[in-house]
Amino acid sequence: MTQALYRKWRPGRWDDVFGQQHIIQTLRNAVAADKAGHAYLFAGPRGTGKTTVARLLAKAVNCLHEDPASRPDDTCEYCQAVNRSSFLDLIEIDAASNTSVEDVRSLRDKINFSPNQGRYKVYIIDEVHMLSPAAFNALLKTLEEPPPHAVFVLATTEVHKIPATVLSRCQRHEFRRISVNDIVEQLMEIAKGEGILVAPDALQLIARQAAGGMRDAISLLDQLSGVGGEITLDITEKILGTATSQSVLDIVDSLAAEDSAAGLNQIHTTLDKGSDPRQFSRQIVDYLRAVLLVRMGNADQVDASSEVRAHMAKHAQAFETPELLRVIRVFNQAATVQKGTWQPSLPLELAYVEALSGPAPQADAPAVQAASPSVPAAKPAQSKAAPQKGKAKSAAPSAVASEHALSSDDWQALLNAVRQQSPNTNGLLNSSKTRELRGGVLHLGFASEVLREKMAAEDHIQVVKQAAQQIFNTPVEVDCHITGATQSNLPDQVDPSGMVATGMRLGGEIVDTNDLNPKD
């Protein structure tokens, strides 16, 4: 069976590692000074070299080369044994399939035995965040008092799931996504060594598709090498399900020209050729991000051909910065929608239409105030109800006048943002019966005065205002009121918190006040 390219071309020495020099230099210095730590935590996205660097560390601390600064030399007996996966003192454990406390206890029982070949027994625990809490506790004891011949390397893609007690006992190294240029350079080296003919623009697409993961990029090249002959950009796009650069340019051209028919036709044509809707959305976002960089004066950060740069310069002049930001957010939402919808192209189509629609009209614009002679003018954003004690409401800032009917997505996003700051505020906010963003004011309607008064407390209001500004990118005031019957239209003898008031809020009417007891 043919060996996969990403395994065949796995780096054998420190100098062969791409994109993680900030980590390599630290580990190399530690090995040269014979001061390697007993526990390391390698965290970062998949395919960025965590396991590879862990294996290099295992080779380095056991290498037979006389000069510590030259370890690993990748030629000695122990280095070659690691390459062949036959080095007895390198133990690799997949935490995803060894999650129980019994697995860790078995490891702990065996760790006290001396190394079989080298100076150190190196334990690489991949996806360590998959361990159970009990397993972490069992591992913690070993990390606190390790035998002198043991080195642990914990690798994870989700460092936030690692207990703080474990983190504090490890030297932590953050692996970064690898740049497109570094990935292309390595792919060119591999293609040359394997005799694979591949066009430079195809390599660029592969590198971008890998999203910073060298392993993913090499695997894609390995997949494409089976087509036979030269790997062209057209072949790469068809196999990977990506759209052509021209399709993205045509979409942005139609947005600039406000030509909805041309844009939707281009979307359907592109998808009919086999492109994935989410991937197409990502390409649009990637291009618009580059346009934003050009508009902000950071064109040197854009990696593109001179022809594409010319298009970017034209589009940078066609969109104002706020509009460009809005369009990027719209398509980014389509790019992150989950798979499995009954109509896969719908999120992308909706994003395009929404991008063309523009922001909501101004609430105080003359067109809104005088839509028709027979229709009353729109009410101002401020409520006309008499101010109540503890009520947090003020005139909307002049810079915030847009109307925004809260969709379920907006409301859920607001709830999520509030929940992160205060679960209590989230509970009160979720109890509101009506919610509307109008004229820079978030109007919240509650079924009772008790709920309204609690929500109107200053600490809750501040949490909601901060979360709303985070979600809507603009200062927002908060108005808390009672839905249905309000205190002002209740008879004097009716208690606002009593049963009669509750019945009125549910749609009832008082037909006779003679039988009402005071403050019933």
N, C-alpha and C positions, 0 to 999 in steps of 0.2 A: 504494500500500500504506500502510495506517495505521501511523504511528510508535508504537512501544511506549511505554507510559506512563512507564516508568522512564527512558527516554531523553528523552522530551518534558519531563519534570519534573526533569531533572538540574540541580542547583544551579548558578547562574551567577555567584554572588558568595560571598564568605566568609560573610556573614550567613545565607545560605540552607542552610548545612550543619548537619545535626542530629547531636547526640550526640558530637561530636569537638572540643569547644571547646579542650581542652588542647593539641591539635595546631594548630588554626586560629590561636590567639593567637600561638603561636611563629612560624609561617610569616608571618603578617601583620606582625609586628614586624620580621622579617628583611627583608621586601620594603620596608617603610617606611624602613628604615635603609640600604637598598641593600647588604645583606650576605647575600644568598641563597647557600646552600652550593652546592658543585659536585656533590654526590652525596647522595641521600636513600634511606633504606630504609623503605618503608611496609609494616608487617606487621599481620595481623589476620584475623579470620574473613571469609568471602566476603560481599559485599553490604553492607559497612559504610562504603564511601566511599573506598577507597584510590585507585582510578583517577580518580574524580571530583575528589578533592583534588589529585591529580597534574596534572590538566588545568587546575584553577584556578591552580596554581602556574605552569604554563606561560603562562597568560593574564596573571598578575600581573607576571612578570618582563619581559614584552614589551608590556604595556599602554601606550597613548599618553597616558593622563591625566597632567596636569602635576603633580598632587599624588601622590607615591608612596604615601601612606597611604590613598589612595582606589582603589588598584589591587587587583584588576581592577574596572573600572567596568562591564563587560559591555555597553558601548555603542560603544566605539571600533572602528576597522576591524579591528584584530588580534584583539580579543576575539570579534567576530562571526565572523571567519574560523575561530577555534578551535571555536566553536559549530557551524559548518557542516562541520567536519572538512576544511577546505581551507587551513589554515595550514601553509605549507611547512616551517616550522621546528619543527613538532611531529611527532616520529616515534614512533609507537607500535608496539612489537614484542611479539609473542606468543611467549614463550620456549618454550612447549609445542610449537610447530611450527618453531622455529628454535633447535634445541638444540646444533647442531654448532659446532666451533671455526671452521669456514669462515664461518659466519654472523656470528660476533663479529668475525672479522678483516675482513670486508667492512664492518661498521659502523665499525671502527677506522680503516679507510682513508678513509672518507668524512667522518669527524668533523672533520678538520682544515680542511675547506672552510668559509668564512665563512657566516654565516646569510644566507638569501635575502631575508627580509623584516624580521624583528625583530632585537633585540639578542642574543638567546640561541637556540641550538638546544637543544631539550628532548627528551631520549630517555626514554620511558616503557617499561620492560621489565616486562611483566606475567608473573606466575607464574615469576619468575626462578629459583626453586629447581629448575626443570626443566632448566636448562643442564647440560651434561656437565662433568666435572672439567676437561677441556682447555679448554672454552669459558670457564669461570670464570677459569682462569689467563690466558687471552687478555684477558678483560675487566679483570682486576686491573691490568694494565699501564696501561690507559687511565684507570682510577680513580686511580692513583697520580700520573699526570702529565697531567691533562686540559687541553685548550686553554681559554683564558679565556672563550670564548663558548659553552661546553657545560655543560649541567646534566643529570644523570642522576637518574631516579626509578625505583628498583627496587621492585616490588610483589610480595608473596608471602603465601600463606596458611600456609606451613610454614617459618617462620624457622629452625627447627632444622636445616634442610638447607642453609643458606647457610654457606659456609666462613668461618671466623673472620677470615681475611685480608681478605675482602670486607666483613664487618661492621665491621671496625675503620676502614674508610675511608669509611663512610657515617654521616650523621646519622640515627639510628634513631628512628622514631615508631611506637608501638603503637596500633593502632585498636581500640576497644572495641565490644562488642555494644551496640546502641542500645536504650534502655529502651522498654518497652511504651507508656508515656505519650507519648514523643516520636514513636514510629511512628504511634500513633493520631492525634496532632495533624497530622502530615503527610498521612496518609490522608484525614482530614476536609477538608483544604485541597484536595487533588487531587480528591476526590469533588465538592466544591463547584464547582471550576473546570471539571470535565468534565460536570457535570449528572448525576452518578450518585447515585441514591437508595440509601442504605445505612443499616441500623439500627446504633445505637451498640454493641450487644452483638456484632454481626457484625464490626465493626471491631476490637473487643477480641480476638475469636477469631483474626482474620487476623493481628493483631500478635503474638499469642502463638505462632501457627503458624510465623511467620517466624523465630523464635528469634534475635532481635537483628539481623537483616539487613534494612535498609530496602529494598534492591532486591527481595528475595524478597517482602516485604510488598506492594510496589507491583505486582509481577507477579501476585500472587494477586488483588489488587483488579482488575487488568486482565482476568484470566481470568473473574472472577465478574461483571464488568460486561456480559458477553455473554448473561446469562440473561434480560435484559429485565425491566423493572419494578424494584421495590424489592428490594434484596439483604437478605433476612432472616437471622436466626440459623439457622433451620431449613434454608434453602437452602444456606447456607455450610457447615453441618455435613455435609450430604449430598454436596456437591461435593468437599469436602476430606477426606471419609472419617473425620471425627472423631465421637466420641460426645457425647451431650448431657451437660450438667453433672449432670442428675438421675441419669443412669446411674452416674456416678462416686460420687455421694452414696449411691446404693443399694448399691453394692459395699462401701463403707466401713461403711455401716450393718450389712450382713450380717457383716462381719468383727467388728464390735463385739459383735453378737449371737451370734457363732459359729454362724451358720446357713449351713451349706455348700450346702444345696440351693438356697436363695434366691440365693446369690451366683453359683453356676454357671449357674443359669437366667438371671440378669441378664447374665452374660458372653455366653451364647449368643444371647440376644435382641438385645443390642447389636451383636454381630458379624453377625447375620443381617440387620441393617438396613444393612450396608455399611461399618461401621467397621473400620479396620485394627487388628489385634491389638497391634502394636507401638505405634501411636499411642495406643490406649486405655490401654496400660500406662503410657505417658509422662504421660497426663493424670492417672492415678491417682497416680503419683509426684509430679507437680506439686501436686496437691491435698494429699497427705500431707505434703509439704514445708511447705506453708502451715500445716497443722495443727501441725507441729512448731514453727514460728515462733511461733504463738499460744501453744502450751504453754510455750515458753521465755521468754515475755513480750515478744515482738517483733511483736505484732499490727499495729503501725503500718507494718511492711514488707510487709504483705500487701495486694495489690490485688484486691479482690473487692467484690461488692455486700453490702448489709447482711444480706440473706437468707442468702447463702452464708457470711458471717462468723458468723452464728448457728449454722449447722451445724458450722463449724470449731471454735467454742467448745465445742460439745457433744462433738465427737469428741476434742478435746484433753483432756477429762476422762475419756474412755472408755479411753484408752490410756496406759500408763506410758511414760516416755521410752525406756527400753531396748527395749521391745516395739515402739514406733513406729519406732525406728531399724532394727530387724530387718526389719520389714514393708517399709519403704522400700527397703532393700537388695534384698529378694526381688523386688519388682516392677521395680526398676531393672535387674536382671539380665534380666528378660523383655523390657524395653524396648530393650535393646541387643543382643538376639540377632539373628543375621544372617537376612536373607530367604532364602527358597528351601527351608525345611523342608517335608517332605511333609505335615505337619499344622500349618498356621500358627497355629491357636488353642492348640496344646499348651503352649508356654512360658507363656502367660498363665494357662491352667488349672492348670498345675503350681505357678506362683507363688502363685495363690490358695489352693490346698490346703496348700502349705508355710507360707503366712502363717497359716493356721488351726491348723496342727499345733503351733506353738509351738516353743521351743527344746528340745533333747535333754534327757532326764531326767538328774537328778543321779546321778553314779556311786556316791556314798555314801549315797543315800537309802534308807530302810528298805524301800521297795517293791522296789527292785532287789535288795537283800540277801536278801529272803525271798520270792522269786517263787513257790516251791513247796517243801513239806517235803522232797520227794525230790530237789530240785536243790540242789547245794552253793551256799553263799553266794559272791557274786562276789568275785574276788580283788581285793585292794587295788591301787591304781595302781602302787605301787612294785614293781619286779622283786625276786624272792626270791633271784636269783643272787648269789653272793658278789661284793663290790665288786672291780673290776679296776683296774689301774694306768691312770691317764689317763681313767677313765670319768667322763663328765660327766652326773651324775644327782643330783638331790636331791628331797626330798619336795615334792609339788606344793603351790603356795600354796593356802591355805584358800578364797580367793575363786574359784579355778578348779577346779571339780569336775565339769564337764559332760563327757559322753562324746561324741566326735565321730568317726564313721567317715569317714575321708578319702575323699571322692569324687574322681573323676578331675579334675573342675574345681578342687577345693581343692588337690589335689596339684600340678596344673599351675601354679596361681597361686603356690603356695609356691616351686616351682622357678624361676618367672620372677622373683620377688622376690629369691631368693638369687643368681640369675645376674647381676642388676644390681650386686650388691655383690662377688661373687667367683665367677668361672667355675670355679675349682678346687673350691670348696665345692659348687657345683652338680653337678659331675661325680661327686663322692663321694656326694652325697645321692641322685642318680639311680641309683646302683648298689645302693641298698638294696633288698632283696627283699620286705620287709614294712614297712608303716608304719601307725600307728594313734595317734590322739589320745585318750588315756584319762586321766581324772582330772587334767587339766592337764599331762600329760606326753606328749610326742611320742616314741613308741616306734619305733625304727628297727632293723630286723633285717638283718644282713649275712651273706653266705655264707662269709666267712673272717675270721679274727682280724686279718689285715693290714688289710683294709678297715675293720673296726670300730675298730681302734686309730687309723688315720689320721683317720677321721671324728670320733673322740672328742677330737681335739686342740682346745685351748681356742679358738684363733682360728676354726676351722670351727664350733664349737658356738655361739659368740657370733653369727656371721653367721646361722645357722639360727634362733636364738632371736629375733633382731631381726626377721627376715622373718616368722616365725610370729606374733609379736605384731602385726605390721602386717596380716597376713591375717585372723587370728582375733580381733583386738581384745582380747587378754587375754594376760597373761604366761604363757609356756609354757617348761617345762623339757624337756631332751632326754635320752633314754635310748638308748644304743647297745649292742646285744647281737648275738650270733650266732644265726642261725636254725638250726633242725634240731639237730644234735648240738652241744653246747657243750663248752667245755674241761673243765667239772666232771664230765661223764659219760663222758669218754674214759678208757681204761685208761692207767695211768701210763707204760707203755712206748710209747705212741702220740704222735707229734709232732703238735700241733694244726694245723700248717701242712703236714703230709705228705699222701701219697696216701690212706692208710687213713682219716684224719680226713675228707678230702674225700669219700670214698665213703660214710662214715656220714652226712654232711650231705645227701647225695643220696638217702638212704633205705636204705642198706645196713646190715647187722648183722655184728658179729664173732661167729662161732660157735666159734672155737678160737683161743686166745691163745698156744698152744705154739710156733707157727711164727713168731711176731712177733719181729723183731729189736728191741732197745732203740731207742726213738725212731725207729721205722720211718716 
